[in-house]
């Protein structure tokens, strides 16, 4: 992951998964197992895939604290 883009981080705490088993779940709340499944099967094209990949990196590296102040109360 490059520089932490604040816009990207805001999308991770606001954007919902648009389809699948976790449809409607905010991206930052997706379980690691689901993100790892995408890693094995292939991330979707475009912005969603990039966000899911970023979320997996954040979770795998223990950086979820970066998102805490951005989450809506």
N, C-alpha and C positions, 0 to 999 in steps of 0.2 A: 504494500500500500504506500502510495506517495504521501505528500503532505496531507494532513487531515483537512479536507475541504469542508468548511462549516455547512455549506449548502447540502452536501452529500450526507453529513451526519444528521441534519434536520430531516432529510427524507427518510432515513432509516428509522426515526422515531415517529414519523407521521404517516408514511405510506403503508397501505395494507396489501397483503398478498392478494392478487386479483383472481386466483383460481386454485383448484386443487384441494387437497386434504385440509390445508390451513387457510382457505379463502377467508378473508376478513381479518386475519391476524396481522397486527402491526409487525413489520419486518424485524424489528429488534427483539420481538418476543418469539420468533420462530425457534424451535428446538435445534440444537446442533446436529442431531441425527438427520433432520430433514435437509439441512444445509449440506451435510456430508453426502446425502443421497444425490442431491443436485451435482455435487462435485464429481461423483462417480458417473452419473448419467449424462452430464453436460448441462451447464447453466443456460437459461433462456438467452436469446439474443437481446441486444440493446441495453437500455438503462436498468431494467429489472434484473437481468443477469449480473450486471456490474454491481448493483446494490447487494444482491444475495452473496456474491463472492466477497465483497467487502465485509459484510456482516459475519461471514464465516471466519475471515481473517481476524476480525475484532474479537470474536468469541474464543477462537483457538489461542489467541495471544493474551487473553485475560485483560482486554482493554475496554470491557463493557462500561467501566466507570466513566469513560469519556462521554457516554450517551446519557448518563443519569441526569445531569443538569438540564438537558434538552427535553426530557420527557415531560409531557403535559401532566399536570397534577390532577 
